[in-house]
């Protein structure tokens, strides 16, 4: 698990945004959108940047951090 404060999230947004991945804010929730044609049929699907994808929402916890899966560690190397 990767626990990040707001500064870490902004750094992740700068390094990870690309064609197939988009990270953006929805109030205090962090939304990670991955391009996937299956998003058209998924309940967590979203249309963004002229294509379908799957979005995952991460809320801030009581410590003021966002807990992200470990697969996002590669963007900090």
C-alpha positions as CSV (number, residue, x, y, z in Angstrom):
1,X,0.0,0.0,0.0
2,X,1.2,3.5,-0.9
3,X,0.1,6.2,1.5
4,X,0.5,9.7,0.0
5,X,-0.2,13.2,1.2
6,X,-1.4,15.9,-1.3
7,X,2.1,16.8,-2.5
8,X,2.8,13.2,-3.3
9,X,-0.4,12.9,-5.2
10,X,0.5,16.0,-7.3
11,X,3.9,14.5,-8.1
12,X,2.2,11.2,-9.1
13,X,-0.3,13.2,-11.4
14,X,2.6,14.9,-13.2
15,X,4.6,11.7,-13.8
16,X,1.8,9.2,-14.6
17,X,-0.6,11.1,-16.8
18,X,-0.5,9.8,-20.4
19,X,-2.6,8.3,-23.1
20,X,-3.8,5.3,-21.1
21,X,-3.8,6.7,-17.6
22,X,-5.4,9.9,-16.3
23,X,-5.3,11.0,-12.6
24,X,-7.6,13.8,-11.5
25,X,-9.4,15.3,-8.5
26,X,-13.1,15.1,-7.7
27,X,-13.3,17.3,-4.6
28,X,-11.1,15.5,-2.1
29,X,-11.4,12.1,-3.9
30,X,-8.6,11.0,-6.2
31,X,-9.8,9.4,-9.5
32,X,-7.5,7.1,-11.5
33,X,-8.9,6.4,-15.0
34,X,-7.4,3.6,-17.1
35,X,-8.2,3.4,-20.8
36,X,-10.2,0.2,-21.3
37,X,-12.9,-0.5,-23.9
38,X,-14.7,-2.7,-21.4
39,X,-15.6,0.5,-19.5
40,X,-18.6,0.9,-21.8
41,X,-20.2,-2.1,-20.1
42,X,-18.8,-1.6,-16.6
43,X,-20.6,0.1,-13.7
44,X,-17.3,1.9,-12.9
45,X,-16.8,2.9,-16.6
46,X,-16.3,6.5,-17.6
47,X,-16.0,8.3,-20.9
48,X,-13.0,10.6,-20.9
49,X,-10.5,12.0,-23.5
50,X,-12.7,10.6,-26.4
51,X,-12.5,7.0,-25.2
52,X,-13.9,4.6,-22.6
53,X,-12.1,3.5,-19.5
54,X,-12.4,2.2,-15.9
55,X,-12.1,4.6,-13.0
56,X,-11.1,3.8,-9.5
57,X,-11.9,6.3,-6.7
58,X,-9.7,6.8,-3.7
59,X,-10.9,8.8,-0.7
60,X,-8.9,10.6,1.9
61,X,-8.6,8.7,5.2
62,X,-8.8,10.0,8.7
63,X,-5.0,10.6,8.7
64,X,-5.2,12.9,5.8
65,X,-3.6,10.6,3.3
66,X,-4.7,8.6,0.2
67,X,-4.0,4.9,0.2
68,X,-3.1,3.7,-3.2
69,X,-2.2,0.1,-4.4
70,X,1.5,-0.7,-4.7
71,X,1.4,-0.8,-8.5
72,X,1.7,3.1,-8.5
73,X,5.2,2.9,-6.9
74,X,6.8,2.6,-10.3
75,X,6.0,6.2,-11.1
76,X,8.2,7.4,-8.3
77,X,11.4,5.8,-9.6
